[in-house]
Amino acid sequence: MIYLDINKLQPHKDNPRKISFGQIEKLCESIKNNPEYFEARPIICNTDYIIYAGNSRYKAAKKLGLEKVPVHVMDLPEEKMREIMIRDNVNNGTWNEAVLADDWNIDSLVNFGLEFGSFSSNKNEETSESEITESKTKKKNKTRKIITCPYCNKDIEI
């Protein structure tokens, strides 16, 4: 692990995890009050400094004005980095269903530990494989762009 200038890092453009304003605020408090935890769970990026795990930690660190952040730079195949991206949040977070449907193989997601019900922000809802496939087909025909609000750091799909 190294400490790296935060401005060298780039969030992953297809990060499937969503984070609310309230969750960012809690993460900011956690990083501020427990910096050793941030070291224990640093940002993971590739050799081009594109973040594969820790996009939310990156957003919180930016919001806090941190200049250097704990980072693991890993030289792994793209497929393995994408797996890390999912596994980093398999037990928490809300998923951007459009990104999952467009960019991920359902069998891979299941192998990484996701359950179909975890794709929804409501854990009690079940999503069938056919519904995800239908969603994937519909969303392939749409152009979408996700931007981050410079004021609240919330991702907005446009």
OpenMM code with the backbone's topology and positions (N, CA, C; nanometers):
from openmm import Vec3, app, unit

residues = "MET ILE TYR LEU ASP ILE ASN LYS LEU GLN PRO HIS LYS ASP ASN PRO ARG LYS ILE SER PHE GLY GLN ILE GLU LYS LEU CYS GLU SER ILE LYS ASN ASN PRO GLU TYR PHE GLU ALA ARG PRO ILE ILE CYS ASN THR ASP TYR ILE ILE TYR ALA GLY ASN SER ARG TYR LYS ALA ALA LYS LYS LEU GLY LEU GLU LYS VAL PRO VAL HIS VAL MET ASP LEU PRO GLU GLU LYS MET ARG GLU ILE MET ILE ARG ASP ASN VAL ASN ASN GLY THR TRP ASN GLU ALA VAL LEU ALA ASP ASP TRP ASN ILE ASP SER LEU VAL ASN PHE GLY LEU GLU PHE GLY SER PHE SER SER ASN LYS ASN GLU GLU THR SER GLU SER GLU ILE THR GLU SER LYS THR LYS LYS LYS ASN LYS THR ARG LYS ILE ILE THR CYS PRO TYR CYS ASN LYS ASP ILE GLU ILE".split()
positions = [
    Vec3(0.0847, -0.1173, 0.0000),
    Vec3(0.0000, 0.0000, 0.0000),
    Vec3(0.0892, 0.1236, 0.0000),
    Vec3(0.0456, 0.2241, -0.0768),
    Vec3(0.1157, 0.3522, -0.0818),
    Vec3(0.0139, 0.4634, -0.0608),
    Vec3(0.0646, 0.5812, -0.0293),
    Vec3(-0.0203, 0.7007, -0.0290),
    Vec3(0.0044, 0.7715, -0.1609),
    Vec3(-0.1049, 0.8008, -0.2318),
    Vec3(-0.0969, 0.8569, -0.3656),
    Vec3(-0.1745, 0.9879, -0.3711),
    Vec3(-0.1269, 1.0804, -0.4514),
    Vec3(-0.1972, 1.2069, -0.4748),
    Vec3(-0.3361, 1.1744, -0.5303),
    Vec3(-0.4391, 1.2211, -0.4640),
    Vec3(-0.5771, 1.1894, -0.5013),
    Vec3(-0.6106, 1.2347, -0.6436),
    Vec3(-0.5431, 1.3386, -0.6909),
    Vec3(-0.5707, 1.3900, -0.8255),
    Vec3(-0.5184, 1.3000, -0.9370),
    Vec3(-0.4349, 1.2017, -0.9038),
    Vec3(-0.3879, 1.1057, -1.0038),
    Vec3(-0.4937, 0.9988, -1.0320),
    Vec3(-0.5847, 0.9793, -0.9357),
    Vec3(-0.6853, 0.8742, -0.9473),
    Vec3(-0.8024, 0.9163, -1.0341),
    Vec3(-0.8615, 0.8179, -1.1006),
    Vec3(-0.9811, 0.8408, -1.1820),
    Vec3(-1.0885, 0.7405, -1.1402),
    Vec3(-1.2075, 0.7887, -1.1090),
    Vec3(-1.3165, 0.6943, -1.0793),
    Vec3(-1.3461, 0.6091, -1.2020),
    Vec3(-1.3879, 0.4881, -1.1804),
    Vec3(-1.4239, 0.4003, -1.2918),
    Vec3(-1.5552, 0.4481, -1.3511),
    Vec3(-1.5588, 0.4678, -1.4816),
    Vec3(-1.6786, 0.5241, -1.5466),
    Vec3(-1.7980, 0.4297, -1.5427),
    Vec3(-1.7744, 0.3001, -1.5267),
    Vec3(-1.8843, 0.2030, -1.5242),
    Vec3(-1.8982, 0.1364, -1.3876),
    Vec3(-1.8691, 0.2099, -1.2826),
    Vec3(-1.8847, 0.1552, -1.1480),
    Vec3(-2.0330, 0.1252, -1.1246),
    Vec3(-2.0664, -0.0004, -1.0921),
    Vec3(-2.2080, -0.0351, -1.0770),
    Vec3(-2.2675, -0.0019, -0.9402),
    Vec3(-2.1882, 0.0480, -0.8484),
    Vec3(-2.2402, 0.0793, -0.7151),
    Vec3(-2.2873, 0.2231, -0.7102),
    Vec3(-2.4023, 0.2424, -0.6474),
    Vec3(-2.4551, 0.3770, -0.6257),
    Vec3(-2.4389, 0.4090, -0.4778),
    Vec3(-2.4211, 0.5360, -0.4484),
    Vec3(-2.4119, 0.5780, -0.3083),
    Vec3(-2.4905, 0.7070, -0.2928),
    Vec3(-2.5687, 0.7132, -0.1882),
    Vec3(-2.6527, 0.8304, -0.1651),
    Vec3(-2.5731, 0.9396, -0.0945),
    Vec3(-2.6293, 1.0581, -0.0937),
    Vec3(-2.5676, 1.1712, -0.0245),
    Vec3(-2.5469, 1.1378, 0.1231),
    Vec3(-2.6467, 1.0783, 0.1865),
    Vec3(-2.6363, 1.0419, 0.3280),
    Vec3(-2.5265, 0.9399, 0.3533),
    Vec3(-2.5122, 0.8439, 0.2623),
    Vec3(-2.4081, 0.7432, 0.2773),
    Vec3(-2.2692, 0.8060, 0.2619),
    Vec3(-2.2567, 0.9007, 0.1686),
    Vec3(-2.1279, 0.9717, 0.1516),
    Vec3(-2.0947, 1.0482, 0.2791),
    Vec3(-2.1952, 1.1126, 0.3372),
    Vec3(-2.1717, 1.1877, 0.4616),
    Vec3(-2.1224, 1.0943, 0.5721),
    Vec3(-2.1836, 0.9766, 0.5852),
    Vec3(-2.1409, 0.8797, 0.6868),
    Vec3(-1.9995, 0.8301, 0.6591),
    Vec3(-1.9696, 0.8073, 0.5328),
    Vec3(-1.8362, 0.7620, 0.4957),
    Vec3(-1.7322, 0.8698, 0.5252),
    Vec3(-1.7667, 0.9950, 0.4999),
    Vec3(-1.6769, 1.1066, 0.5333),
    Vec3(-1.6466, 1.1074, 0.6827),
    Vec3(-1.7499, 1.0920, 0.7631),
    Vec3(-1.7311, 1.0896, 0.9090),
    Vec3(-1.6423, 0.9724, 0.9497),
    Vec3(-1.6653, 0.8568, 0.8901),
    Vec3(-1.5866, 0.7383, 0.9221),
    Vec3(-1.4392, 0.7598, 0.8878),
    Vec3(-1.4123, 0.8136, 0.7703),
    Vec3(-1.2737, 0.8382, 0.7290),
    Vec3(-1.2081, 0.9423, 0.8196),
    Vec3(-1.2821, 1.0466, 0.8519),
    Vec3(-1.2290, 1.1532, 0.9365),
    Vec3(-1.1994, 1.1014, 1.0777),
    Vec3(-1.2882, 1.0217, 1.1333),
    Vec3(-1.2744, 0.9749, 1.2711),
    Vec3(-1.1911, 0.8472, 1.2851),
    Vec3(-1.1740, 0.7733, 1.1757),
    Vec3(-1.1029, 0.6444, 1.1806),
    Vec3(-1.0102, 0.6293, 1.0596),
    Vec3(-0.9097, 0.7140, 1.0458),
    Vec3(-0.8237, 0.7063, 0.9270),
    Vec3(-0.7527, 0.5715, 0.9126),
    Vec3(-0.7298, 0.5022, 1.0251),
    Vec3(-0.6643, 0.3710, 1.0178),
    Vec3(-0.7522, 0.2691, 0.9452),
    Vec3(-0.8844, 0.2872, 0.9507),
    Vec3(-0.9737, 0.1976, 0.8777),
    Vec3(-0.9581, 0.2191, 0.7266),
    Vec3(-0.9367, 0.3428, 0.6862),
    Vec3(-0.9146, 0.3728, 0.5446),
    Vec3(-0.7874, 0.3024, 0.4975),
    Vec3(-0.6837, 0.2991, 0.5818),
    Vec3(-0.5611, 0.2270, 0.5470),
    Vec3(-0.5869, 0.0771, 0.5383),
    Vec3(-0.6722, 0.0259, 0.6256),
    Vec3(-0.7029, -0.1171, 0.6258),
    Vec3(-0.7845, -0.1576, 0.5030),
    Vec3(-0.8576, -0.0632, 0.4466),
    Vec3(-0.9387, -0.0899, 0.3275),
    Vec3(-0.9145, 0.0220, 0.2261),
    Vec3(-0.7938, 0.0217, 0.1663),
    Vec3(-0.7569, 0.1307, 0.0758),
    Vec3(-0.8282, 0.1217, -0.0590),
    Vec3(-0.8105, 0.2234, -0.1385),
    Vec3(-0.8605, 0.2257, -0.2758),
    Vec3(-0.7741, 0.1295, -0.3575),
    Vec3(-0.8363, 0.0571, -0.4487),
    Vec3(-0.7628, -0.0330, -0.5384),
    Vec3(-0.7790, 0.0190, -0.6805),
    Vec3(-0.6651, 0.0366, -0.7482),
    Vec3(-0.6698, 0.0862, -0.8859),
    Vec3(-0.5730, 0.0063, -0.9723),
    Vec3(-0.5859, 0.0246, -1.1030),
    Vec3(-0.4921, -0.0397, -1.1946),
    Vec3(-0.3710, 0.0527, -1.2148),
    Vec3(-0.2808, 0.0133, -1.3013),
    Vec3(-0.1581, 0.0910, -1.3226),
    Vec3(-0.1834, 0.2230, -1.3959),
    Vec3(-0.3048, 0.2405, -1.4498),
    Vec3(-0.3445, 0.3687, -1.5098),
    Vec3(-0.4169, 0.4563, -1.4079),
    Vec3(-0.4234, 0.4097, -1.2831),
    Vec3(-0.4864, 0.4792, -1.1710),
    Vec3(-0.6385, 0.4909, -1.1848),
    Vec3(-0.6994, 0.3968, -1.2556),
    Vec3(-0.8451, 0.3896, -1.2643),
    Vec3(-0.8916, 0.3035, -1.1470),
    Vec3(-0.9847, 0.3555, -1.0697),
    Vec3(-1.0297, 0.2901, -0.9463),
    Vec3(-1.1235, 0.1739, -0.9774),
    Vec3(-1.0910, 0.0582, -0.9212),
    Vec3(-1.1769, -0.0591, -0.9332),
    Vec3(-1.2470, -0.0916, -0.8027),
    Vec3(-1.1909, -0.0526, -0.6921),
    Vec3(-1.2543, -0.0726, -0.5619),
    Vec3(-1.2232, 0.0516, -0.4790),
    Vec3(-1.3288, 0.1098, -0.4249),
    Vec3(-1.3089, 0.2285, -0.3425),
    Vec3(-1.3535, 0.3572, -0.4080),
    Vec3(-1.4398, 0.3480, -0.5103),
    Vec3(-1.4903, 0.4698, -0.5739),
    Vec3(-1.5619, 0.5593, -0.4725),
    Vec3(-1.6363, 0.4992, -0.3809),
    Vec3(-1.7065, 0.5787, -0.2789),
    Vec3(-1.6080, 0.6366, -0.1779),
    Vec3(-1.5059, 0.5594, -0.1402),
    Vec3(-1.4033, 0.6112, -0.0502),
    Vec3(-1.3306, 0.7277, -0.1166),
    Vec3(-1.3081, 0.7170, -0.2473),
    Vec3(-1.2463, 0.8250, -0.3244),
    Vec3(-1.3337, 0.9510, -0.3190),
    Vec3(-1.4633, 0.9357, -0.3427),
    Vec3(-1.5551, 1.0511, -0.3395),
    Vec3(-1.5541, 1.1172, -0.2020),
    Vec3(-1.5571, 1.0354, -0.0982),
    Vec3(-1.5563, 1.0901, 0.0374),
    Vec3(-1.4244, 1.1620, 0.0661),
    Vec3(-1.3144, 1.1029, 0.0241),
    Vec3(-1.1830, 1.1652, 0.0461),
    Vec3(-1.1733, 1.2987, -0.0287),
    Vec3(-1.2268, 1.3032, -0.1504),
    Vec3(-1.2298, 1.4302, -0.2265),
    Vec3(-1.3116, 1.5342, -0.1514),
    Vec3(-1.4272, 1.4923, -0.1026),
    Vec3(-1.5148, 1.5840, -0.0307),
    Vec3(-1.4468, 1.6369, 0.0955),
    Vec3(-1.3680, 1.5526, 0.1608),
    Vec3(-1.2959, 1.5935, 0.2813),
    Vec3(-1.1724, 1.6792, 0.2498),
    Vec3(-1.1361, 1.6870, 0.1224),
    Vec3(-1.0205, 1.7665, 0.0839),
    Vec3(-0.8870, 1.6976, 0.1070),
    Vec3(-0.8882, 1.5634, 0.1183),
    Vec3(-0.7630, 1.4908, 0.1375),
    Vec3(-0.6764, 1.5019, 0.0120),
    Vec3(-0.5494, 1.5228, 0.0319),
    Vec3(-0.4582, 1.5350, -0.0826),
    Vec3(-0.3958, 1.4018, -0.1211),
    Vec3(-0.3732, 1.3159, -0.0215),
    Vec3(-0.3162, 1.1829, -0.0464),
    Vec3(-0.4063, 1.0794, 0.0198),
    Vec3(-0.4207, 0.9658, -0.0477),
    Vec3(-0.5078, 0.8586, 0.0021),
    Vec3(-0.4353, 0.7246, -0.0076),
    Vec3(-0.4713, 0.6290, 0.0815),
    Vec3(-0.4107, 0.4958, 0.0741),
    Vec3(-0.4618, 0.4203, -0.0482),
    Vec3(-0.3670, 0.3627, -0.1229),
    Vec3(-0.3996, 0.2982, -0.2501),
    Vec3(-0.3162, 0.1708, -0.2668),
    Vec3(-0.3793, 0.0683, -0.3233),
    Vec3(-0.3078, -0.0479, -0.3753),
    Vec3(-0.3150, -0.0357, -0.5266),
    Vec3(-0.2005, -0.0267, -0.5922),
    Vec3(-0.1957, -0.0258, -0.7385),
    Vec3(-0.1689, -0.1699, -0.7800),
    Vec3(-0.2609, -0.2251, -0.8582),
    Vec3(-0.2516, -0.3658, -0.8961),
    Vec3(-0.2447, -0.3804, -1.0483),
    Vec3(-0.1513, -0.4611, -1.0921),
    Vec3(-0.1358, -0.4909, -1.2342),
    Vec3(-0.1976, -0.6278, -1.2603),
    Vec3(-0.3299, -0.6278, -1.2782),
    Vec3(-0.4053, -0.7513, -1.2992),
    Vec3(-0.4806, -0.7438, -1.4317),
    Vec3(-0.5201, -0.8581, -1.4852),
    Vec3(-0.6031, -0.8558, -1.6065),
    Vec3(-0.7351, -0.7835, -1.5799),
    Vec3(-0.7896, -0.7227, -1.6830),
    Vec3(-0.9154, -0.6475, -1.6737),
    Vec3(-1.0261, -0.7307, -1.6095),
    Vec3(-1.0361, -0.8559, -1.6486),
    Vec3(-1.1417, -0.9434, -1.5957),
    Vec3(-1.1306, -0.9578, -1.4435),
    Vec3(-1.0093, -0.9714, -1.3926),
    Vec3(-0.9891, -0.9852, -1.2482),
    Vec3(-1.0206, -0.8535, -1.1768),
    Vec3(-0.9854, -0.7411, -1.2359),
    Vec3(-1.0154, -0.6115, -1.1757),
    Vec3(-1.1670, -0.5898, -1.1686),
    Vec3(-1.2380, -0.6310, -1.2713),
    Vec3(-1.3849, -0.6186, -1.2704),
    Vec3(-1.4448, -0.7059, -1.1600),
    Vec3(-1.3871, -0.8231, -1.1386),
    Vec3(-1.4337, -0.9083, -1.0301),
    Vec3(-1.4138, -0.8389, -0.8947),
    Vec3(-1.2986, -0.7776, -0.8754),
    Vec3(-1.2700, -0.7048, -0.7514),
    Vec3(-1.3718, -0.5931, -0.7317),
    Vec3(-1.4102, -0.5271, -0.8416),
    Vec3(-1.5076, -0.4177, -0.8349),
    Vec3(-1.6402, -0.4652, -0.7734),
    Vec3(-1.6836, -0.5836, -0.8102),
    Vec3(-1.8087, -0.6373, -0.7563),
    Vec3(-1.7878, -0.6906, -0.6149),
    Vec3(-1.6854, -0.7697, -0.5955),
    Vec3(-1.6619, -0.8313, -0.4647),
    Vec3(-1.6415, -0.7276, -0.3538),
    Vec3(-1.5876, -0.6113, -0.3867),
    Vec3(-1.5641, -0.5068, -0.2870),
    Vec3(-1.6939, -0.4621, -0.2207),
    Vec3(-1.8057, -0.4755, -0.2906),
    Vec3(-1.9339, -0.4273, -0.2389),
    Vec3(-2.0419, -0.5334, -0.2332),
    Vec3(-2.0032, -0.6595, -0.2382),
    Vec3(-2.1024, -0.7658, -0.2477),
    Vec3(-2.1978, -0.7682, -0.1277),
    Vec3(-2.1526, -0.7250, -0.0118),
    Vec3(-2.2377, -0.7306, 0.1071),
    Vec3(-2.2994, -0.5971, 0.1453),
    Vec3(-2.2733, -0.4942, 0.0696),
    Vec3(-2.3331, -0.3638, 0.1016),
    Vec3(-2.3470, -0.2811, -0.0243),
    Vec3(-2.4132, -0.1733, -0.0112),
    Vec3(-2.4289, -0.0832, -0.1251),
    Vec3(-2.5548, -0.1102, -0.2041),
    Vec3(-2.5876, -0.0158, -0.2850),
    Vec3(-2.7002, -0.0235, -0.3760),
    Vec3(-2.6419, -0.0271, -0.5158),
    Vec3(-2.6973, -0.1090, -0.5994),
    Vec3(-2.6406, -0.1310, -0.7321),
    Vec3(-2.7121, -0.0498, -0.8386),
    Vec3(-2.6374, -0.0008, -0.9348),
    Vec3(-2.6924, 0.0658, -1.0519),
    Vec3(-2.7317, -0.0460, -1.1484),
    Vec3(-2.8595, -0.0762, -1.1510),
    Vec3(-2.9087, -0.1888, -1.2300),
    Vec3(-2.8817, -0.1715, -1.3788),
    Vec3(-2.8833, -0.0478, -1.4272),
    Vec3(-2.8569, -0.0235, -1.5692),
    Vec3(-2.7138, -0.0651, -1.6048),
    Vec3(-2.6182, -0.0315, -1.5203),
    Vec3(-2.4787, -0.0679, -1.5467),
    Vec3(-2.4619, -0.2192, -1.5371),
    Vec3(-2.5212, -0.2803, -1.4346),
    Vec3(-2.5116, -0.4255, -1.4221),
    Vec3(-2.5722, -0.4951, -1.5439),
    Vec3(-2.6881, -0.4499, -1.5863),
    Vec3(-2.7565, -0.5131, -1.7001),
    Vec3(-2.6790, -0.4944, -1.8298),
    Vec3(-2.6186, -0.3778, -1.8466),
    Vec3(-2.5470, -0.3481, -1.9712),
    Vec3(-2.4092, -0.4130, -1.9789),
    Vec3(-2.3383, -0.4160, -1.8666),
    Vec3(-2.1956, -0.4438, -1.8715),
    Vec3(-2.1496, -0.5732, -1.8065),
    Vec3(-2.2425, -0.6500, -1.7474),
    Vec3(-2.1990, -0.7654, -1.6700),
    Vec3(-2.2734, -0.8910, -1.7125),
    Vec3(-2.2052, -1.0023, -1.7036),
    Vec3(-2.2629, -1.1327, -1.7279),
    Vec3(-2.3276, -1.1806, -1.5982),
    Vec3(-2.4534, -1.2205, -1.6046),
    Vec3(-2.5287, -1.2595, -1.4854),
    Vec3(-2.4605, -1.3748, -1.4122),
    Vec3(-2.4116, -1.4739, -1.4865),
    Vec3(-2.3451, -1.5871, -1.4219),
    Vec3(-2.2209, -1.5422, -1.3453),
    Vec3(-2.1457, -1.4483, -1.4006),
    Vec3(-2.0273, -1.3963, -1.3306),
    Vec3(-2.0674, -1.3268, -1.2021),
    Vec3(-2.1721, -1.2462, -1.2081),
    Vec3(-2.2182, -1.1757, -1.0883),
    Vec3(-2.2564, -1.2739, -0.9781),
    Vec3(-2.3255, -1.3795, -1.0144),
    Vec3(-2.3646, -1.4813, -0.9167),
    Vec3(-2.2392, -1.5481, -0.8603),
    Vec3(-2.1416, -1.5788, -0.9462),
    Vec3(-2.0169, -1.6400, -0.8999),
    Vec3(-1.9398, -1.5480, -0.8062),
    Vec3(-1.9539, -1.4169, -0.8221),
    Vec3(-1.8850, -1.3203, -0.7358),
    Vec3(-1.9579, -1.3015, -0.6032),
    Vec3(-2.0769, -1.3626, -0.5889),
    Vec3(-2.1475, -1.3572, -0.4620),
    Vec3(-2.2743, -1.2742, -0.4612),
    Vec3(-2.3112, -1.2131, -0.5733),
    Vec3(-2.4352, -1.1361, -0.5780),
    Vec3(-2.5534, -1.2293, -0.5968),
    Vec3(-2.6631, -1.1911, -0.5359),
    Vec3(-2.7883, -1.2626, -0.5567),
    Vec3(-2.8789, -1.1714, -0.6365),
    Vec3(-2.9704, -1.2290, -0.7131),
    Vec3(-3.0570, -1.1463, -0.7969),
    Vec3(-3.1326, -1.0428, -0.7159),
    Vec3(-3.1754, -1.0757, -0.5966),
    Vec3(-3.2461, -0.9804, -0.5112),
    Vec3(-3.1582, -0.8650, -0.4670),
    Vec3(-3.0245, -0.8811, -0.4705),
    Vec3(-2.9349, -0.7744, -0.4256),
    Vec3(-2.9153, -0.6678, -0.5321),
    Vec3(-2.9659, -0.6896, -0.6526),
    Vec3(-2.9552, -0.5871, -0.7552),
    Vec3(-3.0487, -0.4709, -0.7260),
    Vec3(-3.1511, -0.4953, -0.6497),
    Vec3(-3.2504, -0.3939, -0.6196),
    Vec3(-3.2127, -0.3196, -0.4931),
    Vec3(-3.2567, -0.1949, -0.4832),
    Vec3(-3.2318, -0.1198, -0.3605),
    Vec3(-3.3191, -0.1724, -0.2473),
    Vec3(-3.4241, -0.2451, -0.2803),
    Vec3(-3.5093, -0.3070, -0.1791),
    Vec3(-3.4713, -0.4542, -0.1711),
    Vec3(-3.4057, -0.4943, -0.0627),
    Vec3(-3.3545, -0.6297, -0.0484),
    Vec3(-3.4651, -0.7344, -0.0507),
    Vec3(-3.5909, -0.6968, -0.0250),
    Vec3(-3.6996, -0.7932, -0.0231),
    Vec3(-3.7540, -0.8235, -0.1618),
    Vec3(-3.7184, -0.7416, -0.2600),
    Vec3(-3.7664, -0.7647, -0.3956),
    Vec3(-3.6804, -0.8720, -0.4609),
    Vec3(-3.7421, -0.9570, -0.5370),
    Vec3(-3.6689, -1.0572, -0.6126),
    Vec3(-3.6690, -1.0147, -0.7592),
    Vec3(-3.5585, -1.0325, -0.8252),
    Vec3(-3.5465, -1.0005, -0.9662),
    Vec3(-3.5108, -1.1292, -1.0386),
    Vec3(-3.5936, -1.1701, -1.1311),
    Vec3(-3.5670, -1.2950, -1.2021),
    Vec3(-3.4632, -1.2728, -1.3101),
    Vec3(-3.4006, -1.3807, -1.3516),
    Vec3(-3.3005, -1.3725, -1.4577),
    Vec3(-3.3631, -1.3183, -1.5860),
    Vec3(-3.4880, -1.3572, -1.6143),
    Vec3(-3.5536, -1.3091, -1.7359),
    Vec3(-3.5783, -1.1584, -1.7294),
    Vec3(-3.6104, -1.1061, -1.6098),
    Vec3(-3.6298, -0.9617, -1.5947),
    Vec3(-3.4996, -0.8865, -1.6182),
    Vec3(-3.3893, -0.9414, -1.5702),
    Vec3(-3.2600, -0.8767, -1.5910),
    Vec3(-3.2220, -0.8822, -1.7378),
    Vec3(-3.2452, -0.9965, -1.8035),
    Vec3(-3.2155, -1.0088, -1.9456),
    Vec3(-3.2994, -0.9107, -2.0265),
    Vec3(-3.4281, -0.8980, -1.9915),
    Vec3(-3.5172, -0.8028, -2.0592),
    Vec3(-3.4665, -0.6600, -2.0377),
    Vec3(-3.4278, -0.6282, -1.9159),
    Vec3(-3.3752, -0.4957, -1.8838),
    Vec3(-3.2480, -0.4697, -1.9626),
    Vec3(-3.1613, -0.5719, -1.9733),
    Vec3(-3.0357, -0.5586, -2.0462),
    Vec3(-3.0638, -0.5259, -2.1933),
    Vec3(-3.1607, -0.5952, -2.2527),
    Vec3(-3.1950, -0.5724, -2.3926),
    Vec3(-3.2474, -0.4309, -2.4135),
    Vec3(-3.3371, -0.3848, -2.3265),
    Vec3(-3.3932, -0.2501, -2.3390),
    Vec3(-3.2862, -0.1434, -2.3219),
    Vec3(-3.1971, -0.1620, -2.2247),
    Vec3(-3.1005, -0.0586, -2.1909),
    Vec3(-2.9860, -0.0504, -2.2906),
    Vec3(-2.9605, -0.1570, -2.3677),
    Vec3(-2.8560, -0.1524, -2.4689),
    Vec3(-2.8878, -0.0488, -2.5758),
    Vec3(-3.0158, -0.0236, -2.5970),
    Vec3(-3.0575, 0.0705, -2.7001),
    Vec3(-3.0583, 0.2150, -2.6516),
    Vec3(-3.0329, 0.2379, -2.5235),
    Vec3(-3.0331, 0.3728, -2.4686),
    Vec3(-2.8909, 0.4204, -2.4459),
    Vec3(-2.8663, 0.5471, -2.4724),
    Vec3(-2.7387, 0.6073, -2.4384),
    Vec3(-2.7560, 0.6719, -2.3021),
    Vec3(-2.6658, 0.6400, -2.2110),
    Vec3(-2.6762, 0.6964, -2.0776),
    Vec3(-2.5405, 0.7520, -2.0384),
    Vec3(-2.5454, 0.8474, -1.9509),
    Vec3(-2.4234, 0.9067, -1.8989),
    Vec3(-2.4452, 0.9324, -1.7509),
    Vec3(-2.3464, 0.8982, -1.6717),
    Vec3(-2.3541, 0.9231, -1.5290),
    Vec3(-2.2526, 1.0312, -1.4956),
    Vec3(-2.3014, 1.1372, -1.4325),
    Vec3(-2.2130, 1.2456, -1.3896),
    Vec3(-2.2211, 1.2569, -1.2381),
    Vec3(-2.1193, 1.3161, -1.1802),
    Vec3(-2.1188, 1.3386, -1.0365),
    Vec3(-2.1429, 1.4858, -1.0104),
    Vec3(-2.2420, 1.5153, -0.9287),
    Vec3(-2.2742, 1.6529, -0.8929),
    Vec3(-2.1556, 1.7124, -0.8173),
    Vec3(-2.1050, 1.8281, -0.8601),
    Vec3(-1.9887, 1.8871, -0.7925),
    Vec3(-2.0210, 1.9421, -0.6538),
    Vec3(-2.1479, 1.9559, -0.6203),
    Vec3(-2.1867, 2.0127, -0.4913),
    Vec3(-2.2108, 1.9058, -0.3857),
    Vec3(-2.2762, 1.7948, -0.4256),
    Vec3(-2.3108, 1.6930, -0.3253),
    Vec3(-2.2432, 1.5586, -0.3514),
    Vec3(-2.1649, 1.5473, -0.4600),
    Vec3(-2.0954, 1.4244, -0.4967),
    Vec3(-2.1891, 1.3082, -0.5273),
    Vec3(-2.3156, 1.3378, -0.5559),
    Vec3(-2.4122, 1.2324, -0.5885),
    Vec3(-2.4046, 1.2019, -0.7371),
    Vec3(-2.4067, 1.0721, -0.7730),
    Vec3(-2.4092, 1.0324, -0.9129),
    Vec3(-2.5485, 1.0554, -0.9684),
    Vec3(-2.5535, 1.1143, -1.0872),
    Vec3(-2.6808, 1.1443, -1.1527),
    Vec3(-2.6745, 1.0848, -1.2935),
    Vec3(-2.7757, 1.0054, -1.3292),
    Vec3(-2.7812, 0.9480, -1.4618),
    Vec3(-2.8578, 1.0434, -1.5525),
    Vec3(-2.7961, 1.0782, -1.6667),
    Vec3(-2.8616, 1.1680, -1.7614),
    Vec3(-2.8705, 1.1035, -1.8974),
] * unit.nanometer
topology = app.Topology()
chain = topology.addChain("A")
for resn in residues:
    res = topology.addResidue(resn, chain)
    for name in ("N", "CA", "C"):
        topology.addAtom(name, app.Element.getBySymbol(name[0]), res)
